[in-house]
Amino acid sequence: MTMDYKPAIHFNHVDYSIDGNQILRGITGSFPQGKITTLVGPSGAGKTTLLKLCNGLLSPGSGEIYIKDKEINGFEPVELRRKVGIALQSAPMVSGTVYKNLALPLELRGEKYDRKEAESLLRDVGLGESFLDRKITDLSGGQRQKVSIARTLVNKPEILLLDEITSSLDRTSLKEVEELITLINRKYGTTIIWITHNLQQALEIGDYTWVMMDGEVAETGESELLRSPANDRVKAFVQGGAQ
Amino acid sequence: MTYLTLSITLIFVVIPLVLSKTLNLGLERDTIIATVRSIIQLLLVGFILKFVFDSESLLYIFLMVTLMIVAATHNARNKGASIKGITWKVAVTLIFVEVLTQGILIGLDITPPTAQYIISISGMVIGNSMVLSILFLNRFTAEVESHQDETELVLSLGGTPKQAIHNQLINSIKASMIPTIESQKTVGLVQLPGMMSGQIIAGADPIQAVQFQLLIMFLLLTTAAVTSVMLGFLSYPTLFNQRMQLIQKS
């Protein structure tokens, strides 16, 4: 299937395995620049591994990955990870306050994060500036995810990878995070790659979607494909898995 | 002490044997093996030490210290089996600690360069360093495993491997040093150190025994700190590859 867009990330026959266990096989395709692409598929399909390959937390066993036409190994790991940010599913936090977590990306470069900027960022993600000195342990699941996303944004990434960030949220928090991601995409033109199990979310928020199964890309296209998939396995998954 | 007197002390082995038998603890076999082994090993070491002390040969001193380092390395490396190249990392650490401590002691004329002093002090330093290595490796491998999310977080935000593993490394170094520091806080109040007690029983002046014990305790503080820090900084890079990725295990 051809689509008229510039690729933010392009995969060319990418394989990944660990100790002889093949996780990804023959991944080929692109994530469009400036758009929201959702990754859906059953657990164990290799979605998280694919995201970690994009951020350089893992490297493919074979094949190539291009970030805006530049081969991924051409980037220094630190440069790549700042350019392609990732918010992990478990939203791990360093102990202490919200400010300490937001300041972490700059602290790693030996720089200090201005409190005014941190307050502004908190407002952007829908948390008031009063949250700045709150302890991480006092936050709800939704608030933690927002802090996690905000922390990733401190590096001003061109591409944002989200790994099931709404899977444990209540309905209100889920809607808030969805609005936040849409806002980041529209306001900053950030390319978003979002793993979700919520097919309704993929339909409503995503411009494009990849359906992954057993370490392969089963079907890709505009999100509407989820309403009438061409692939029989995808059809069975959508009928059985729509939430 | 005569051999007859020594054989009477076996009564202290009979007591746990009787208790084990009476309470069905099932420890009789292990107790007998431990007793026989300790008798053979210590008598053997005693004769070897007497031979080495009498000969005052540098080669024999070197061989004795090498044997201690080899045995200590073999014992400690199993605790860090998941760390690549752990055998030589432990060996290098033990050698460094030994050279450093003996260098200071002999270089500053604190102890004489005789077999009696070098071998006795080396035994304490290498033994302590071995225990510290085991404590450190135990804690470090557990910390790395349980804080993998935190390590991955720092890497994902553009941190270096050293930054990603910093907390786990510091926690492990501190945890392995705590027993040494804590035992020094209560020394003399709760327990009298074995070496000092031995000297006093052998007829040494208690003040001189205390002075020598203080020297050993300060020495063991350095041993603890250098062992943990050195082993930590030698170990953590092997957890990552050239692309600053945490090496994956299925």
Chai-1 contact restraints between the chains, C-beta under 6 A:
chainA,res_idxA,chainB,res_idxB,connection_type,confidence,min_distance_angstrom,max_distance_angstrom,comment,restraint_id
A,I18,B,Q248,contact,1.0,0.0,6.0,A-B,restraint_1
A,I18,B,S250,contact,1.0,0.0,6.0,A-B,restraint_2
A,D19,B,S250,contact,1.0,0.0,6.0,A-B,restraint_3
A,N21,B,S250,contact,1.0,0.0,6.0,A-B,restraint_4
A,N55,B,S156,contact,1.0,0.0,6.0,A-B,restraint_5
A,L57,B,S156,contact,1.0,0.0,6.0,A-B,restraint_6
A,S59,B,R243,contact,1.0,0.0,6.0,A-B,restraint_7
A,P77,B,R243,contact,1.0,0.0,6.0,A-B,restraint_8
A,P77,B,M244,contact,1.0,0.0,6.0,A-B,restraint_9
A,V78,B,G158,contact,1.0,0.0,6.0,A-B,restraint_10
A,R81,B,S156,contact,1.0,0.0,6.0,A-B,restraint_11
A,R81,B,G158,contact,1.0,0.0,6.0,A-B,restraint_12
A,R82,B,G158,contact,1.0,0.0,6.0,A-B,restraint_13
A,I86,B,S156,contact,1.0,0.0,6.0,A-B,restraint_14
A,S90,B,D149,contact,1.0,0.0,6.0,A-B,restraint_15
A,P92,B,D149,contact,1.0,0.0,6.0,A-B,restraint_16
A,P92,B,E150,contact,1.0,0.0,6.0,A-B,restraint_17
A,P92,B,L153,contact,1.0,0.0,6.0,A-B,restraint_18
A,P105,B,L157,contact,1.0,0.0,6.0,A-B,restraint_19
A,L108,B,G158,contact,1.0,0.0,6.0,A-B,restraint_20
A,L108,B,G159,contact,1.0,0.0,6.0,A-B,restraint_21
A,L108,B,Q163,contact,1.0,0.0,6.0,A-B,restraint_22
